[in-house]
Structure formats: C-alpha cells, structure tokens
Amino acid sequence: IDDKGFLRIIPVGGFDPRTLMAQKVVVHGKRDLAGVIGSKPVHLQSEEEKKKQLKVTDYFVDLGLPADKVKRLVSVGDPITWHRDFTELGDCYSSKAFDDRIGVYVMLEALKKVKSKSLQVELYAVATVQEEVGVRGATTSAIGLDPDIGIAIDITLANDVPGAADHEQITRLGEGAAVKIMDSLSISNPRLVKHLKDVAKRNKIKVQDEILPRGGTDAGAIQRAGSKAAVTTISIPTRYGHSTVETIHKRDVAACIDLLAAYILEAGTKSYVL
C-alpha cells in the first residue's frame, strides 16, 4: 500500500499479466472493496514502453479512496479477486475461475449419480487447495489416503481458436470429456486411460485424447506422494484459461460428469499394474 493508497500486487498461481489490463476486482479487506486495476496511461508511455510486455509489478489497484482510509480497511496480504459475472454464451458458459470450480462441480454431480449405488472401492472425494502454487493440497491428501487410483478433475486448454494450428489445439470445445495421456507433471497410467475410454465407449460418452505440453494437475501430486497410485485426469476443455472469460461447453461438462460417474461404478474391477 503506497502513500497515495494504491495497492501493489503479486500473483498467486500462473496467468498472463496482459489479462490484468483494466479489470474490475474485489479487495477482501476488513470488508469487500470494489477496485480497478490501473497502469501507466498509453498517452504517457514512450515508444519503448509501448513495446514492453507488461509484468504484474507494472499494475496497481485503485480503490478510489484516500490513503488513510485504505490503510484502515486493507492489510498487506489481503486477497484480491477478479470481479466478473457468470454468463451463458450460446452453447457455452463463460466466467472467471472455472479453473477449478468446474472440476468441483463435476465431482459433486458425479457423486449424486452414484449415491446409494454399490461400489467395489472406498471412494474419497477431495477438493484440494493451492494446486496453482505447487499441488500442495493434493500432496498432503495423497500422503494421508495413499490411494490405489487417483483421478484429478481439472480444466485443460481448448486452443481451437483462430491462429492455432490443428496440432496445437490440445482439445476442442464440444467434442467431449478429455482423458489425459500426459502433461508436464504426470504420465497417466495407460491401463487406467484405456479403462476410462472403454467405459466411455460402452456408455456412449464422447471423449477426446489430451496431451498438455505445459502445465499439470493434482494427478502429479497423487502419483508422487502416494506409494502405488495409478493416476490420470478427466479434463474439461476450456478456452482462454487463466483469464476472466474462461469458456466451457455445456456438452463437455455433461460428458465429464457422466464419465466420472460411470467409471466410479466400475472402479476396482481391473488391475492397472504395468
């Protein structure tokens, strides 16, 4: 908090600093405060500054309040979140923080489908914290549970937009649940991947393969922290990840719910030993 009442910020997790430009935010101080993210006006930038790629440190939050009031209401370390509404966008939904609120939604809806059903495994549904800063919650959960099977539910990139080559798309919106083969944190157990695809085929659930060159999910933590877990991720294809307008397709969300529920009913019926 500077002497004029402007707030300086640091990131929690990874995102493109360009997405911060001119955003509305909420500062969660002693009470929630509306703010806007500002930066040096383009009218005052030199030609060199205009070419420069902005960093988080180039931005500040303006609360529209005098410094003394800001310092009474806000403390160093108070969290700041984007202010953005949930929007129905044709066949899609768009909002901030689908990563990973939509994963929790998929998990809960799948649990509703298998409620009161007979299972062949002990089932633990875990909503982890701090995935974006080092898969920390999943690490402690995996140490405590030491599971045989670990399935993360997360978003993945749907880069099916103008300017992307076919081989760069990762997944496509509307083409079903994505079954992860690998990312930079884990290589999925191939027998578990095959089982998920077999379940999808038998239940007529649309799925697509996923290889994510950069980024990872809690599956990586489960694989490392546990002693024996076969892991993979069921991913919700998402455009514009780590922005205020993350966009997902209704059919893909439904496919992820159906796939997870159908797999839970079959879990424990096959060996994934390689």
Protein Blocks (a to p, Z undefined) as FASTA:
>chain_A
ZZkopacdddedjddfklmgopacddddfbdcddddddddfklpcfklmmpccdfklpcc
dehiafklmmmmpcghiacddddddddehjbccdehklamlmmmmmmmmmmmmgoiacfb
dcdddddehklnoommmmmmmmmnopabdcdddddddfbbghiafklnopaehiapaddf
bdckbccdfklmmmmmmmmmmnopacdddddfbdcdfklmmmmmmmkbccdddddddehi
hiakbccdfklmmmmmmmmmmmmmmgopaccbZZ
